[in-house]
Amino acid sequence: MRPDSDRWAPVLRPAVGSPRIRLICFPYAGGGPDLFRSWAGGLDDGVELVAVRLPGRGPRLREAMYADWETLIAETFGALHSGGLLSAPHAFYGHSFGGRIAYEMTRLAARTHPGATRRLFVSGSRSPNTPQARPYLHELPHEAYLDAVRAMGGTPAEILDDQAMMRLFMPTMRADMRLAELWDDRHGAPGVDVPVTALYGRDDPVDGHAGMRDWERYTSRDCELVEMPGGHFFLDTHRERLLETINARLGGPS
C-alpha cells in the first residue's frame, strides 16, 4: 500500500489475524473517516476497515472539493487502485452520497480487479433511476438549508448552531449534497455483477423504501432490500444492528 493511501483512505482497523476481506466505506455528505471509527469493535475479526477521505475535510480541508462526478470518480478510483486497496477481496459500503460513490467504484473495480469485489452495500441512497426530490437542498439559501439539514437529523444541533463551525463545514456539505442530488442513471442497467445489499431506514424521509426498491435493476446478481429501524441516519442511531447485518453478509458472526 502506497503512503498516499492514508491521505485518501486510512485503515481504521486492521483485521485481527489473517485478513479475510477489506470493507471500504464512503461517508454521507460532509463526512469523513471519523464516521466509521466506532465500527472497529463491532466488525468480525477477519474484516479490515478502511474509510475514504475526500478533499475538503480533515487534513485535506484546504483541497478544493469536487464540482463534477467525472473527476470525483476518476481520482477516487485512481487513489484506491494505485494504493493497492482493490487487489485483495473487498466490499464497498456507502451511505447516502457515499452510496452513489460506492456504486461507481464497484463498476470500475470490475474492469481492473474482476472478482475481487464481493459485495456492494448501498445505504440510505436512492437507486439511479429514482428522481431526486425537488427543490434541491443545495440550492436553498443559508437559513433554509440549515433548517432542511436539521430536519434530516444526523448533524448535532450544537454544530448547526455554531456559526464558526458551520462556516467551516458548510462548503463541503453543500458541495457533496449538490453532487448527490444531481447524480442520476449514468450507465443504465444492469450496473454491477456483484451481490447488492440495499439498506433503508424505516422512517427515512429522504431515501426510504420507495427510493431504494429498484436497486435490483442495477445488478446481475442477487439483490436484497433490508429495512433498518430509524431515519436517514440509521448508521449512527442503530449502529449495532447495521454491523450485525454487514458481518452476516461478509461471512462473519451475526
N, C-alpha and C positions, 0 to 999 in steps of 0.2 A: 504494500500500500504506500503510495507516494505521500510525502509530507503535506502537500496541499490538501489532501483528503480531510484533514482535521479542520481546515478552514471551511470546507464545503459540507462535510458530513462526519462529524465527530462520532466516535464509538462511545456510547453512553454506558454500555456494559458489555464486556467480553463474555463469550459463552463460558460456562463452567465445565472444565474438562474438554472433551473433543467437541468442537462446534458442529452442529447438525445443519443449521440454517441461519441465514442473516435476515433480520427484519429491518427494512429500510423505510423510515417514516417521514411523512411530509405534513407539516402543521397547517392549521387553518390560517386565514388572512391575518397578517401582522405577527404571527407566531414564529417561534424558533425552536431549537432543540430542547430548551428547558421544559417545554410542554410534556416531554416524554421521559424526563429523568425519573419521575415517580414510578414508571413502569418497570424499572430494573428488577425490583424484588418480586414482581408478580409474573414474570415470564419463566417458562421452562428453562432448566439449566443449559440445554443444548442450543438456545437461541441467542445469537449476538444481536444487540440492539444498537442501531445506527439511526441518527436523525439528521435530516438535511437542513442546512442553514443558507438561506438565500441572501442576496445583498440587501442592505438596509436594516440589519438587526445585529445585535451583539457586536463582536469585533469587526463586523462588516458594515457597521452603521453608516459610515461615510461613503460607501459604494452606492452608485446610482441603482435605483430599483428598476425592474424590467417594465417596459412600456408595451411589449408585444409578446405574443405566445411563441413565435418562431425563435426569438433569441433566448427566451427563458428555457424552452425545451432543449435547444441545441447545446447551450452552455451547461445546463444542469446535467444532461445526459453525458456530455463530454467529461465533466468532472467525475461522475460516478464510474464511467468506463475507464478513464485514464488512471483513476485511483485504485483500480483493481477490485472494486466493490461488487462487480456483477459476474465475475467469472465463477464463483462458487455458488451453490444453491442459495436462493434468496427469495423473499416475498416482499411485496410493496404494500404499505398501509398509508392511506391519505385521508384526512378529514376535511370536508367542505372544499375550499380552494385546493388544499393538498390532495384531495381525492382526484381532482382533474389532472394534477401533475402526475400522480401515481399511475393513472391510466395511460398517459402519454409515455411515461418511462417504460411501462410494460410493453407497449407496442414496439418501441425502439430496441429494447433488450432482446426481443425475439429474433431480430436480424443478426445481432452481433454475438449473442450468447444463447443460441437456441436450446431450450430445455432447462435452462438454469433458473428461470422464474417459475416458482412452484405454485404461487397463489397471489391474487390481487385482492386486497381488502379496500373497498371504497366505502367511506363512512360519511353520512350526512352530506352527500354530494349527488345532485341530480344527474340523471343519465344524459348522454349527449344530445338526444332528440327532444328532451323536455325543455320547453321555452322558459327563459328566465323571467321571473315575475317583474312587473313594472310598477312604479317607476324604479329606475336603477338607483340603488342606495348611494353608489359612489358619486352620483351627480347632485345629491342633496346639499343644501347649504349647511354650514357647520353645525348649528344647533339641532336642525332636523336630523342630520346624520348621527349625532350623538344620541338623540332620542331613539333612533332606529337600532343602533348598536346596543343600547341599554335594554331595549325590549327583547332582543335576541338572547340576552343572558351571556354568560361566559366571561365577559370583561368585568372585573371587580369595580364596584361603584367608586372605591377610593381612587382608582386610576382615572375613570371617566370624569371625576370631579376635580382632578388635579390638573390645572391648566398647563403647568410646566411639563408634566408627564405626557399630556395629550399633544402638546407641540412637538414632542419628541417622537411619539408613536403614530400620530395621525397620518403623516405622509405615507408610511409603509402600509398601514391598514387600508387607506384609500387606494393605493396603487395595486395591492393584492386583490381587493374587492372588485376593482374595475376589471381586472383580467378574469376573475371568477365569473362575473356577470356577463362578460362578452363572449365567454367560451361557448362553443356550440359543436355540432356534429361535423368535425373537420375531416373525418376519414370514411364514414359510412360503416355499415355492419357487414360481417361480424368483426369487431375490432381486435380482439386478442384470442390467443389459443391457450389460455390458462384458466383454471377454475377461478370463479369470482364469488366473493362473499360481500354482499351489499348490505350494510347495516344502517338502520334509520331509527331515530327516536320516536317513540310512540306519540309524544306531544310536540314534535318539531313543527313549527310554523313555516320553516324555511324550505327544507328538503326532506319531507316526510315520505310516507308510503307512496303517494301518488307520483312524486317526483323521481322515485328510485325504482319503481316496479319494472321499468323497461331495460334495466341493465342486462337482463338475459339476452337481449338482442345483440349485445356487444361482446359476446364470447362464443366461440365454437365448442366450448367445454361446458361443464356444469356451472350453474349459477344459482345461488341461494339468496333469498331475501330474509334478513334476520331483524326482527323487531327488538329494540332495546328500550328499557324504561328511560324516561326523561325527555328533555327537549333537544335542541340543536347541539348542545354541548354535553351530550351524554358521555363522551370520552373523559370528561372531567368529573361529572357528578356520579357516574356509575362505572368507575374505572375497573373495579374488581370483576364485575360481570363481563365487561368487554374483554379483559385479559383472559378470562376463562374461555371465552369463545375463540380468541386468537390461538391460545395454546392447543385447544382441541383440534383446530384446523391445521395446525403445524405439526401435529403428531405428539404433542406433549400432554401432560395430565390436564383433565378438565376441572 
